[in-house]
Amino acid sequence: MASLPASDRGQKKKRIVTLALMAIFLMSASYFLIERKEETIIIVSFPNGREIETEVADTPEKLLVGLAFREALPANSGMLYIFESTGQNHIWTKAYRFPVDMMWVDESHHIVGLKENVAPCLEDDCPKYSSSPEAVRYVIQTEAGFIKREGVTIGLELKYTLRM
Protein backbone atom coordinates (compact mmCIF):
# COMPACT_ATOMS: atom_id res chain seq x y z
CA MET A 1 0.00 0.00 0.00
CA ALA A 2 1.55 3.25 -1.12
CA SER A 3 1.15 6.40 0.92
CA LEU A 4 0.55 9.83 -0.53
CA PRO A 5 3.43 12.30 -0.58
CA ALA A 6 3.21 14.97 2.14
CA SER A 7 2.32 17.69 -0.38
CA ASP A 8 -0.71 15.70 -1.69
CA ARG A 9 -1.93 15.02 1.86
CA GLY A 10 -1.64 18.73 2.64
CA GLN A 11 -3.64 19.66 -0.47
CA LYS A 12 -6.36 17.12 0.37
CA LYS A 13 -6.58 18.42 3.93
CA LYS A 14 -6.87 22.04 2.68
CA ARG A 15 -9.71 21.03 0.30
CA ILE A 16 -11.61 19.29 3.09
CA VAL A 17 -11.22 22.25 5.45
CA THR A 18 -12.29 24.68 2.69
CA LEU A 19 -15.39 22.60 1.87
CA ALA A 20 -16.32 22.34 5.55
CA LEU A 21 -15.96 26.11 6.02
CA MET A 22 -18.07 26.77 2.89
CA ALA A 23 -20.79 24.43 4.17
CA ILE A 24 -20.84 26.19 7.56
CA PHE A 25 -20.97 29.59 5.85
CA LEU A 26 -23.87 28.56 3.59
CA MET A 27 -25.85 27.10 6.49
CA SER A 28 -25.26 30.26 8.53
CA ALA A 29 -26.28 32.51 5.66
CA SER A 30 -29.47 30.53 5.03
CA TYR A 31 -30.42 30.89 8.70
CA PHE A 32 -30.46 34.68 8.35
CA LEU A 33 -31.86 34.86 4.82
CA ILE A 34 -34.82 32.50 5.17
CA GLU A 35 -37.94 34.21 6.46
CA ARG A 36 -39.18 32.32 9.50
CA LYS A 37 -42.84 32.25 10.40
CA GLU A 38 -43.49 33.68 13.84
CA GLU A 39 -45.89 31.93 16.20
CA THR A 40 -49.48 32.66 15.29
CA ILE A 41 -51.54 33.96 18.21
CA ILE A 42 -55.33 33.98 18.15
CA ILE A 43 -57.35 35.71 20.85
CA VAL A 44 -60.34 33.55 21.82
CA SER A 45 -63.25 35.53 23.29
CA PHE A 46 -65.90 33.86 25.44
CA PRO A 47 -69.47 35.21 25.83
CA ASN A 48 -68.76 36.25 29.44
CA GLY A 49 -66.08 38.67 28.20
CA ARG A 50 -63.08 36.52 29.13
CA GLU A 51 -60.32 36.48 26.51
CA ILE A 52 -57.38 34.13 26.29
CA GLU A 53 -54.32 34.24 24.06
CA THR A 54 -53.89 30.95 22.26
CA GLU A 55 -50.85 29.68 20.45
CA VAL A 56 -51.97 28.03 17.21
CA ALA A 57 -51.15 24.41 16.48
CA ASP A 58 -51.80 24.07 12.75
CA THR A 59 -48.91 21.99 11.42
CA PRO A 60 -48.59 18.20 11.74
CA GLU A 61 -45.69 18.65 14.17
CA LYS A 62 -47.52 21.11 16.41
CA LEU A 63 -50.71 19.04 16.31
CA LEU A 64 -48.76 15.99 17.46
CA VAL A 65 -46.65 17.63 20.18
CA GLY A 66 -49.13 20.20 21.52
CA LEU A 67 -48.16 21.35 25.01
CA ALA A 68 -45.74 18.48 25.63
CA PHE A 69 -42.48 19.19 27.48
CA ARG A 70 -43.64 22.59 28.75
CA GLU A 71 -43.51 23.36 32.45
CA ALA A 72 -46.79 25.34 32.58
CA LEU A 73 -49.16 27.57 30.65
CA PRO A 74 -48.91 31.32 31.22
CA ALA A 75 -51.97 32.95 32.81
CA ASN A 76 -54.86 33.62 30.41
CA SER A 77 -53.40 31.49 27.66
CA GLY A 78 -53.90 28.20 25.90
CA MET A 79 -53.36 26.28 22.71
CA LEU A 80 -55.77 26.29 19.77
CA TYR A 81 -55.54 23.18 17.62
CA ILE A 82 -56.76 23.78 14.06
CA PHE A 83 -57.30 20.50 12.27
CA GLU A 84 -57.03 20.12 8.51
CA SER A 85 -60.69 19.09 8.25
CA THR A 86 -63.80 18.83 10.39
CA GLY A 87 -64.36 15.36 11.80
CA GLN A 88 -63.56 13.02 14.67
CA ASN A 89 -60.23 14.61 15.55
CA HIS A 90 -58.29 13.33 18.56
CA ILE A 91 -55.62 14.73 20.85
CA TRP A 92 -53.64 13.34 23.78
CA THR A 93 -51.57 14.56 26.70
CA LYS A 94 -48.42 12.54 26.07
CA ALA A 95 -45.38 14.08 27.80
CA TYR A 96 -47.45 16.93 29.29
CA ARG A 97 -46.22 18.13 32.67
CA PHE A 98 -49.51 19.58 33.95
CA PRO A 99 -53.26 18.80 33.69
CA VAL A 100 -55.41 20.65 31.16
CA ASP A 101 -59.04 21.41 30.34
CA MET A 102 -60.16 20.66 26.76
CA MET A 103 -62.90 22.32 24.72
CA TRP A 104 -63.95 20.84 21.38
CA VAL A 105 -65.28 23.43 18.95
CA ASP A 106 -67.16 22.92 15.67
CA GLU A 107 -66.76 24.72 12.35
CA SER A 108 -69.17 27.49 13.45
CA HIS A 109 -67.12 28.17 16.63
CA HIS A 110 -69.64 26.57 19.03
CA ILE A 111 -68.39 24.42 21.89
CA VAL A 112 -69.61 20.84 21.34
CA GLY A 113 -67.57 18.97 23.96
CA LEU A 114 -65.75 19.52 27.23
CA LYS A 115 -63.24 17.52 29.23
CA GLU A 116 -61.98 18.87 32.55
CA ASN A 117 -58.76 18.27 34.44
CA VAL A 118 -57.20 15.82 31.97
CA ALA A 119 -54.09 14.34 33.52
CA PRO A 120 -50.70 14.27 31.80
CA CYS A 121 -49.65 10.91 30.33
CA LEU A 122 -46.11 9.72 30.90
CA GLU A 123 -46.62 6.24 29.42
CA ASP A 124 -45.82 5.06 25.89
CA ASP A 125 -49.46 4.17 25.21
CA CYS A 126 -51.57 7.24 26.04
CA PRO A 127 -55.35 7.64 25.71
CA LYS A 128 -56.65 9.79 22.89
CA TYR A 129 -59.48 12.20 23.63
CA SER A 130 -62.25 13.27 21.26
CA SER A 131 -65.61 15.03 21.31
CA SER A 132 -67.39 11.86 20.22
CA PRO A 133 -69.83 11.78 18.48
CA GLU A 134 -69.60 15.45 17.43
CA ALA A 135 -67.47 16.53 14.48
CA VAL A 136 -64.94 19.22 15.38
CA ARG A 137 -62.52 21.53 13.62
CA TYR A 138 -60.82 23.01 16.71
CA VAL A 139 -59.71 22.05 20.20
CA ILE A 140 -58.70 24.56 22.84
CA GLN A 141 -56.54 23.49 25.78
CA THR A 142 -56.26 25.68 28.87
CA GLU A 143 -54.96 25.21 32.38
CA ALA A 144 -57.02 22.79 34.47
CA GLY A 145 -59.90 24.53 36.24
CA PHE A 146 -60.58 27.09 33.50
CA ILE A 147 -63.88 25.50 32.37
CA LYS A 148 -65.35 25.47 35.88
CA ARG A 149 -63.96 28.89 36.89
CA GLU A 150 -65.32 30.63 33.78
CA GLY A 151 -68.63 28.74 33.62
CA VAL A 152 -67.91 27.34 30.15
CA THR A 153 -70.73 25.13 28.82
CA ILE A 154 -71.59 23.25 25.64
CA GLY A 155 -73.26 25.49 23.06
CA LEU A 156 -71.34 28.69 23.79
CA GLU A 157 -70.19 30.56 20.68
CA LEU A 158 -66.58 31.72 20.65
CA LYS A 159 -65.02 34.53 18.66
CA TYR A 160 -61.49 34.31 17.21
CA THR A 161 -59.32 37.35 16.51
CA LEU A 162 -55.90 37.07 14.91
CA ARG A 163 -53.32 39.09 16.85
CA MET A 164 -51.15 41.10 14.46
Secondary structure, 3 states (H helix, E strand, C coil): CCCCCHHHHHHHHHHHHHHHHHHHHHHHHHHHHCCCCCCCEEEEECCCCCEEEEEEECCHHHHHHCCCCCCCCCCCEEEEEEEEEEECCCECCECCCCCEEEEEECCCCEEEEEEEEECCECCCCCCCECCCCCCEEEEEEEECCHHHHHCCCCCCECEEEECC
